[in-house]
Amino acid sequence: ARERARLQAFIRQHVRHGDREHALYAIEHGRIRPSKLLIECIAGMLQGKPEFILLDDQKLVYESILQIEKKALKRKQVVIVQGGPGTGKSVVAVRLLAALIERTRNVRYVSKNAAPRAVFESKLSGHFRKSRISNLFSGSGAFVDTDLDVYDTLIVDEAHRLNEKSGLYRNRGENQVRELIRAARCTVFFVDDDQRVTLHDIGLSAELRRRAIEADAEITELELASQFRCNGSDGYLAWLDDVLDIRPTANQTLSSEDFDFRVFDDPCRMHELIVSKNRASKRSRVVAGYCWKWPSRRDPDAWGIELPEFGYRRRWNLDKDGSLWIVTPGSEEQVGCIHTCQGLELDYVGVIIGPDLVYREGRIVADATRRASSDKSVRGFKKMLKSDPAGASLLGARIVKNTYRTLMTRGMKGCFVYCTDRPLADYLRSRLSSKPVSSESSSTAEYATSERGRFADAVPFRRVTRAERAAGIPAAPLVDLRFAAGTFSDTQTVEGTADTWIELPDWIRPQPGLFVAQVVGESMNRRIPNGAWCLFRANPTGTRQGKVVVVQHRSIDDPDTGGSYTVKLYSSEKRARDGEWLHERITLSPDSTVPGYSPIVIERNEEDDSFAVVAELLLVLDGNRGLRDDRS
């Protein structure tokens, strides 16, 4: 009624005199065009947004589609763009939307899944009301009753997720692929057959071709091959396909230099690391296979995923505005599912692999019956098992594997996994290449090795390879202060013994002796938050008075670290002898809001050579606010 009233008002304003129904004919048969203001606004919104910049074959596909679209006035066109995870299908789709609006085309971005639409709408929000932007985005079920060629172009992202029927109960329409092709002069499908994740997904490339031929459309097939997610590593995708038994490849092992992939034995530690990574860019989340029910949908206080042996419990993604879960502040504390992240990307993704994927008798076993009863993606599977056990089992296994493949390829920089099935975790580790480690017999050495592994897992910064360091990327070695005795004897030792190097901001010039370490405890929390990662300089020269330093001494038993080193504020009392200043007493003071910390006082004598100021604090690496100078 509101739209009808607006049309009536428009006609009253602009049509003053009757003309034997010619004006009404023109209105009824006119083509819908975007306004000039909308054209200028959408173009302006995309400018300066790096996530919408096209690279390599993305540009080629983009330009090709713009040329093909021009031919749609003479003959119906269907474009099928194949592309794996991270090849930029959605980026090209959004850029096409903007370009075709600029051409004054009646165009829509279409997806079955609501999450990509909601996220892109939020990214394109600007001077227009949300409803105006939302009109450019449609669900795939919105074209059931659309007449022939109403739209100039429909851009269909994640086409593999298209269903046969539409509506809440899947009782409307005949076939979404057919309806989309019918509704537009040109229909562009972006598809990845390996991302079919429900029993109802039908939009695979073979179906797209069949329906295009049925509509007598000219078919053009294009491919996006360059990989921009997963650290740009095609090797990771090939390795994952082989590991999940989706298809055999030559990639039997994965190197940490190709992609930051880690397997955790504790989901709490994995989730904590993702939360830590998220502080840097707000682009890290934890997701899981749908093997747990969603009670928080009805009871906000109920937990969804519970692993009691670890004390781990989290709620599923937001019950309100769930489509925006991946970009909503605070959602890093929750767990997302396939429906809230497919078609979108993160920096780091943590994946909880449920009991629907296990490792038995030397092979991967996927079982869709282990999904939660509330999972609509496999609804009807048990009925299929009765009528066609072999076919249903193969289809169910493929959906489970595709789901985890999709989840494990959301991260641009890294993927961390926790497996509820321990043999699967062991199998994944066995497929990772690693440096040989010398055997250590003592329990102390084994403990140290284990703790170093835990320490490396927790680092919330990008690791830098040897080749990258050689190419000039600024980096510093990572040092675990708990096992650093003897490390600081000279600069070469600090750098030569480091297994891990992390990236520094480009405004920091690498210098000999710089290293990064984590400071634990509350004794310096006014300057250094508990657990903060800090940049230090080893073997400092000059005065130490009033500086925060790392000190080692046999008399130190630090209450925070339990070790013979401490991080404290340095001051000393000196006396002159034979024209030289000698340290008589050194006081290492806490700077804390927590009561109970006492200064450490060290009396010096000539024979005491166990005291050493091994490093001074330069900066606190703060993921939320960047780098902070805490020397004074």
N, C-alpha and C positions, 0 to 999 in steps of 0.2 A: 504494500500500500504506500509506503514511503517513497519507493522508487517511482511508482505511478504518479504520485503527486508532483515529484520533481520533474518528470517528463511533461506533465500538463503545464507546469509553470514555465518550463523552457519554451514550449510551443506558443504559449500566450505572449511571451516576451519577444520572440523572434519571427513568428508567423502572424502578420497583422491582417492579411486578407486571404480569403479562400481562392483556390486555383483549380477547382474541379478535381480534388483529391490527389493532384500531382505531388504536393508536399508530403502527404502521408505516404505515398508510394516511395518517395525518395528516402524518407525516414525508415520505413520498413525494410527496404532493400539496400540501404546504405551499409558500408563497411565500417566496423568499429575501429577507431584510430586512437592512439594515446595522445594526450594533450602535449603541447610544446613544453609546458612547465614540467611535466612528468619526464619527458625526454631529457631535458637539461639536468634535472635533479638526479636521475638514475646514473647518468654519465658522471656527474660530479661525485656521487657516492663511491664509485669504483676507483676514482683517481686517488693515488697515494695509498691504496690498500694492497700491501705486498701479497696477501693470500690470493688475490685475483690477477696477478701478473702471469702471463702465459710464457712458457719456455719450450724450446725444441719442437718436438712433433705436436705439442698442443697448439702452437701457432698454425702449423700446416693443416691440422684437422679443422680448426676454427675458420680459417680462410676458405677451405674447401666447402664447408657447409654453407657459408655465406654465398658462395657462387652457385651451389646447388639450389638454394632457396629461391633464387631468381627464376629458375626454370619451372617453379611450381605453378605459375600462371597458365602454362601450356599443358602440363601433365602432372598428376599427383606424384609427389616424391616421398620416398622413405629412405632415411639414412640410418645405418646400423654401425655404431662405433663400439668396437671391442676394446676393453682395457682392464687390466688387473688392478689390484689395490694400489693406491698411491700414484697412479699414472695421470691423475688430474681430470677425471671425467666430470666431476662436479664443478671444478673451476672453469672448464670450457663451457659447461652448460650455463653458468651464471653470466659469463662474458657474452655468450650468444644472446641471452635474454636482453642484455643491455644494448647490444649492437642492433638487434632487430627492432627494439623499441625506438631506437634512433632512426631507423628506416620507416618509422610510423606503421609498423606491422602490428596486427592483432595477435599477440604471442602470449603464451603461458609456460611457466616452469611447472612440470608435473612430476610427482613422485608418489609411490604407494605409501612409503613410510613418512610419518609426519615430522620426524626429527630434523631431516635436512631442510625441509621447508621452513620450519620454525627458526632454525639457526640462521639460515640465509636471510630470512625476513628481518631478524634482529640485526644482522650485519649491515643491511641496507636501510635501516631506519634513519630518517633524517628530517627533512622539513615537512613530510607528508604524514597525515594520520596513519596509524597502523592499518586501518581498513583499506586505504588506498594502495599501500604496498602489498597487502595480503591478496588483493585482487589479481596480482601477477602470478600467484602461486596457487596450484590446485591439487587436490588429491586425485588419484587415478580413477576413482569411482564417480567422478563428477560429470562424465560424458555419456551416460546411459541414454539420455533423451536428446543429445545434441544432434542437430541436422547436419547434412553433408557440407563440408568445407566452410563451416562458420568461422574457423580460425585460420589465419595465414600459416602459423607455425606452432606446433606443440613440441616442447623440449622435454623429453621423458628421461629423467635421471633414475638410476637404479632400476632399469627396466626388468631385470631378472626377478624383481619382487611383484610384478603385476599378477593379478589373480584372474580367474575366469569370471567369477560373479562379483558383483558389487553389493554394497549395503552391509549393515551391521550383521545381518543373518545370512549374507551371501545368497540373496534371493532376488537380486535385481540385475537386469542386463543379461547379455549373452556371453561376451568375451571382451575383456578390457583392451586387449591389443587391437581387436577389430574396431572397437568403438573409437579409440584414439586415432587410428588411421583414417577412419571415416570423417572425423570431426575437423580435420585440418588438410590444407593443400600440401603441406610439408610436415612430416613427423620425424623427429630425430630421436633415436633410441640409444642411450648409453647403457651398455650391458656387460656383465661378467658372469658367465655361466657357472663359475665356481663359487658364486655367492648366493646360490639358491639355499635358503635356510628354513623354509617351511614346506609342508606338504602341498600347500595351495599355490605356491609360486609356479607360474607357467611361462613367464616372459623370457624364455631362453632364445638364443639366436635362431634356432631352427623354426620355432613358432613365429618369430617376427618375420622371417622370410616367407613362410607359408601364408600368413595373413596379408603381407604386402603383395604377393602374387595374386591372391584372391581379389584384391582391390585394383588390380591392373596398374599398380604403381611402379615407377622406375626405382630400382633399388641400387643404392651405393653403400659399399662397406668400407669402413676406415678403421684404423687401429691406432691406439695410444700405447706405445711400448716403453717409453722412457720412464724409469722408476724414480719418484721423488720422495716417497715415504720410505720407512725402514732404512734410513740413512743412505738412500739411493742404491740399496743393495738388491740387485736381481738375485744374487746368490742366496740371500735369506729366504726369499719367496720359493725358490727352487728347493732349497733345503727343507722348508716347511712342508711343501707338497710331498716330498719323499718321506719325511718323518711321520706325517699323518696318514701315509699310505693312500694319498689321493691320486698320485701318479708317480711312477719311478723317474728319478732324475739322477744326474751324475754327482749331485752335491751330497756327499755322504756325511760330511762334518761341517760345522759352522765355526768360524773364528770370531773372537771377540773384536777383532779389528774390522770385521765386516758389519757387525751390528751388535748393540749392547743387549744381549739375551742372557737372562739369569734364571736359575731354578732355585726356589726357596723351599725349605722344609717347614717354615713357620709362616702362616698367612699374616700374622700380626706384624712381623718384620717387613714382609713385602708391602703391606698397606702403609706402614709408617714411612717407608722409603718413597712411595708414590706421593704421599702427602708432602714430604720434604721436597721432592722434585717439583711439585705443584707450586711451591712458594715462589719459584723463579719466574714462571711465565703463565701460571693459572691454566696450564694445558696438560695436566696429568690426571688420570682417573683409573679406578679399579672397576673391572667388569667381570662377569661370570656367566657360565653356562646356566641355563634355566632348569636347575635341578632342585631348587628350593621354592617353596610356595611363597606367596606375596601377602602375608597377613596384615602388613602395615597399610595396605590399601584401604582396609576397613577399620583397623585399629592403629592409629599413628604411633602408639607406644610399643607395638609388637616388633620383634626382631625377625628379619627374613632369613638371612644366612647365618647359621650358628655352627661353629666347630668347637664344641665344648672342651676338647682335649687341649686346645690352645687358649681357651678363654676368649676366642674370637667370635664376635657377633656384630652384624651390621644390618642396616635396613636397605631394601631395594631402593632404586631411584625414586625421585620425587613423585608423590601421588598427585601434586598440582604442578602444572606447567612441566610435565615430565618430558615433553619434546625438547625443552631447553635445558635438560639436565646436564648435558656435556659442557655448557658454558655458564651454569648457574653457580655463583659463589657458595661455598659450603658443601657442594655435592661431592667433593673429593672424599668426604667422610662416609659416603654411601657407596653402593655397588650398582653399576649400570648393567643393562642386558643388551642383547643384540639389537633390539628395536630402538634403543636410545643412542646408539653409536654408529650403526651402519650408514655408510655414505659420508661419514665425518672423520676427522683425524685429530690426533693428540701428539704431544711430544713424547710422553712415556705412558704406556698402558700396563696395568697389572691385571693378569687374567687368572681367575680361580677356575680350575678345570674340575668339574664335578664327576660323580660316579658314572656318568654316561660315556666316559672315555677312559679306558684302562689298558694295561699292557699284560697280555697273557700268552704264555707258551711261545714267546718270540715274535709276537705280532700285536699290532694295535687292534683293539676291539671296541667298536662303537655300538651302543645299545640305546635306542630312542625310548625304550620303555622305562628307563631310569630318569627320564625327565619328570618334572613336577606335574601333577594332575591339572594344575592351572595353566599350563603352557599351551596356548592355542596353536602354536606353530606345528604341533604334531597331533592335533585333535583329529580323530578318525583313524589313527595309526593302528590301534588294536583291532578295529574292524577290518582294515586292510590285511592284517596278519592272518586273519581267519580265511579270507578269500584267496589270498596269494602270498603265502608265507615267505617264499624265496624272494619274490619281487619287492615285497614290503620291507623285508630285512635289509636288502641292498639300498633301497631308497632312504630308509630311516638312518642307516649308517652314514650315507653320503650327506644327509642334512646335518647330522651331529658333527662330522668332520668339517664341513663347510662353515658351520657356525664358529667353531674354534679357529679355523683359518682366518675368518673375517675378524674375529676379536683380536687375534694375535698379530694382525697387520694394521691395527689402528695407529700404532706408534711411529712417529717419524724418527725418533732417536733411540728408542729402546722398548723392549718387552720383557716384563718380569712375570713369572708364572709360579703358582702353587698348585700342586696336584693332590686331590684327595686320595688318589691311588699311588702308594709309594713306589711300586715297580715302574709306573709310568714316569715318575720323577727321575728314577735311576736311569731309565732308558733315555730320556731327554738329555741327561748329563753325559751319557755315553756317546752321544752324537755331537758333542762339543769338542773342538780341538783345544788343547791346553798345553802350556809349557811343561816339560818333565820336571817333577819335583823330587829332590833327593830324599831318600828315606831317613827318618829321624827316629831313633829308638826310644828316647826318653819320653815319659808322659808330659814333662814340661814343654818339650819341643812340639809334641802333638797338640798340646793346648794352645801354644803360641800360634801354630799354623792355622788351627781352627778359628782362633780369635782374629787373626789377620784377615781371614776370609770374611768373617762377619763385618769387620771394619770396612773392607773394600765394598761390600754389598751396600753399606749405608751412605756412601758418598753421593751427595745430591748434585754433582756437577758433571759436565760432559768430560769423558776421558779422551785424551789426545794420544794418537799413535806416534810411533817413532818417525814415520814418514811425514806426518803433519808437523812435527816439531822441526824436522829438517827443512820443511817448506816455509818455516817462519811463524807458525801459529804460536802465540804467547802461551806458555804453559809452565807449571811448577810441579815438582815431585810431591807425592803424598807420603807423609810420614806418620806412623802410629807411635805416639810418644810413649806408650806402655812398653814397647819393645825397641826403644831407640838408643839404648845404652851403647856407647861407642860409635854411634852413627855420625856424630858431629865433630869428629876429629879433624876433618878438613872438608872443603867444599866438594871435592871430587867424590868423597865417601857419601855425602848426602845424596848427590845426584846418581852416583853409580849403583847404589843399593836399592833405589826406588823401582818397584814393579809397576806403579801406576802414576801417571801424570794427568793433571786436570787443566782444563782451559782457563786462562785468565782473561779479563777484559783487555781489549786491544790497546787501551791507553796505558797499561802497565808494561814497562819495558823489562823483559826478562833480565835478571842479573844473577851472577853466581851466588849461591847460598840461599836463595829464596825457596821456601817450601810451604806446604799447606798441612795443617794438623787440626784435629778436633780437640776442643777444650771441654771437659766434662766437669760437672759440679757447680755449686752455687757460691763458691768463695769469692768469685770476681764478677758476680752477676750485674753489678752496676756498669761495668764496661764490657763484659763478655757474657752473653746469655748461656745458660747451661746447654751443652751440646753444640755450641756454635763452631763453625769452621773458620779458621783464621789463617792469615798470611803472615809468616815469620821470616826473619833473616837469621841465618845461622852464623855463629861466631862473630857477634857484633864487636865493633871497635869503638873507641871513644867513651864518653861518660855514660853510665847506666842510671845515674841518679834520677829518680822520679819516673823511670820507664817500667813498663810491664815486660817481664822477662821470663824465660824458661830456665830454671836452675836445677842442677843435679848435685846431690850431696848424700853421703852415706847416712847422715843423721836424719834426713827428711823421711817422714812417714806421713805422706799427705792424706788427709781423711777423705778427700774426693776420689783420688786415683788409687790410693793404697800402695803407691810406689815411691821410689826414691827421687822423683822429680816433682816440681811444682811450678805453677804459673802464678806469679804474684808481682806486687808493686815493690820495686827495689829501692832501698836506701842504705847508706853505709856511713859509718863513723871512721874517720881517718886520723892518723898521727904521722908527724914528720920524723924521719930518721935518716941521717946522713944525706940530707938534701932530697929525699924521695918521700912520696906519700904512700903509706901502707894502710890497707883496710884492717881495722881492728875489730869491728863488729858490723855484721850485715843483718839487716832486718828485712824480711820478706812479708809484706803486709797484705791481708785480704782487703777487698773493696766490695762489700756485700750488704744486701738488705736483710740477710738472714743472720740472726744472732748466733753466737757460739763459735765463730771462727776466730782463732788467735794468731797473732803474728808468729812467724818462725824466726828465731834469733840464732845466728851462727857466729860463734866466737872463732876468729881466725888466728892461726899461728903459722910460723914459718914452715913447719913440717907437714902441714895439712895441704895435700895436693888433690884431694878428692872433690873439692868444691869447684864448680864450673858454671858460669853463665853461658849456656849453650845457644841461646837464641833470644831475639827481642821481637815483640809484637809490632807489626806494621798496620794491619787492617783486619777488621772483622768482616767476613764474607756473609752478608745478610741477604738471603734469597728474596725477602720482601722489599727491601729498600736499596738493594745494590751494595756497593762497598762503602764501608764507613771507617774513617780514620780514628783509631782509638789509642794513639800513642800518648795523648795528653789528656 
